[in-house]
């Protein structure tokens, strides 16, 4: 029925869905065309073929009209009354490839490309994406297939080329705090090296780097805007740009419903973006902690090897740094609190979190060594010099300005939650360890990452002593309801072991 | 955040979605509550907890209101203005079990029950269901796990008990025609045996038995109505009833997006319904043909063994009958054409499809032998006697009447498509074989199963000779456009090999 094309007139409907791209058809049109609720159609628009799903109505849209939800009309700039072309979706060919993979067959590049490309155009629905995720992220896929997947993810979006050395840093995450990016990016950029950092929002954590940065600047930009920012300042800290690796958001959305860490997902997601951004030098940070995403040496080494294998195939010079962390790095947990920590380091304040400074300069140092700016073993020192000279702070403010933020940003200007609660020590003691899971759960109850000013400040961390009456940690939030819930949860999920 | 309950006032929205159960919230409420589009909520309604997903609007519903889509309001009888109670969905525990299964761990009954129960309440969304399907339908699951799954599917819905012998017949399908049910049910019921047959609509075929029966009677009933019909007539031929094995529809909806036949899906879906209907005697029909679902002896024997193992655990006396079919059974392909064939057999017309009569009475005979009505080897004969005496036809009309159809139904009254096309033989010859796949594809292009009167009549079948000018097959449809497409498709996908 591929030949069968039909036209409907757009009527914008003020609903934003997320589950799928939805169009609403009148019941009479559906009967005429043999369409049922939930059926798939292809919308042909500005040279693109977009998979959409049908809701049915008696009178919300009239015969000959098609209701277009807000998110869809916004994304594809569909005008009220626009004449839209549709055809039947049928069964996408890429579904055969997913089917094969579910039955254990390996995929070649062209099959992998067809899957990723149909994920982007939404010709594959979320259920099909879930089948793909299940077939490829939990079963062993070969390094070759993982390379194909990563390549397909990079190739199905826009690619950028900057006129010079392009480096980057990425942490696999999973440890609280550890917000080194806002320190590393300005350090590297201050040496004239391109570092176009795209980062993600939190899925299960208390703050993704995009959430953190958004406290002081805009993070959502078009590719064109991103290029302009980086051309001006050499660096940026922005949220994943929609048309660079556009498959990633959908894959993550589906895969993240399970809380299993999947290396293929992790690696393809990270490396595809580096490939698309033209990154040639890369430092990967793998924090290891029993409460973190990567729990032990075995897991870390396995992941390191995979990163090395895949980046080699893309000819990206890579250093993978495994960090056996005792607990959270830095003291702030939550968007505002994390950028506050970063600013303390950039401003070289006395009370800055030293562990965060050490880790950030170590990673920045590896980049400087990789690109040949610093001699082997001298990178960290060089990175620290950019902090001491104030050049990194100056560069950070330049980037914040370019991203639409306050060019005079400082730690003092960071707004923390208007409701705070200080937990005082009832006796003298020493913090033994911090349970990352409980810490995140409570930070999220306080409102992080959606409420920027919410979170937890760890006044005392693992290994530190305290006296009776000293503050152990501080909660920040905006409503007494959230504080109430957090304190209630703390009773069963204490994160501080003393 | 489990403790956090909130209330909103229902506003019914005239949209029928199928993808998920959707509620629409005002943007301001979302900001207040920290809800994003696509987030899950639990709606607490009449003692049930129902998983719903959030769409967001600026003004389609006001603050304090919640937009309820038609399908949801209809299903749960939600009134305009009703005060509805919600809480946050969080991560359902059953997702942990699915996660374990994806990683290769076996599931116990309580885990399986939690998954199926959350599928029913929609606390698991379609993506999670897809993960479950991928984890359990393509990997080997043990017979024990399959038993647990089947039991959980039966136990999470209503169960019925009839006061007498309850038998049933089920075909695993996949072969065109083979519409034996409307012949078998009245035969068995005419002997005073309960045969409460629930059947499905076509997913990929030209007509499911529910589609076929719907040509002459209603097929959608509540459990209460079904019980009344069966108490009156001993038999019924109805579409799967919503609250009997309610998990089945969702699992099938998700699994059917892949065209891989999965034995665990097939068996759990069939047997759970038999268990819920209190069936104690069961005949399973496995048609085997290179173009059918089950392609060879090996597959058929494997499936047979699985059926025997599972039904034994439920103490259902079962006969599995493998049928090596040369091609379609009967001549009609499409809802009306299939019931037309059945009526020719019930009416014992000279031109009735003999192969269909043979197969139907064979299967009915096995049931009569299983329940002890007929001696071993004499069941088929007894079944035929019910056809010859007219008792089966009388019973069929009784059932049709009880299901709201014409009590005087006959083959002459069946409406076939108003546009027909007869393919004439251009030379003398003989039909070698019929390609089931192409046959179905073209029948569906003609409109089957959605257009009841559409389909293909095979005037000549495999093994039959024809003379130049004789009709080989006839197309029936309702629009010239569909006929045009079907004839075009026929050029590359001829189903008749001569």
Interface residues (C-beta under 8 A of the other chain):
Chain A: X1 X3 X4 X13 X14 X15 X16 X17 X18 X19 X20 X22 X24 X34 X36 X37 X38 X53 X55 X56 X57 X58 X59 X60 X67 X69 X70 X71 X91 X95 X98 X99 X102 X103 X125 X126 X127 X128 X129 X130 X131 X133 X134 X135 X138 X253 X254 X257 X258 X259 X260 X445 X447 X450 X451 X485
Chain B: X1 X3 X4 X13 X14 X15 X16 X17 X18 X19 X20 X22 X24 X34 X36 X37 X38 X53 X55 X56 X57 X58 X59 X60 X67 X69 X70 X71 X91 X95 X98 X99 X102 X103 X125 X126 X127 X128 X129 X130 X131 X133 X134 X135 X138 X254 X257 X258 X259 X260 X445 X447 X450 X451 X481 X485
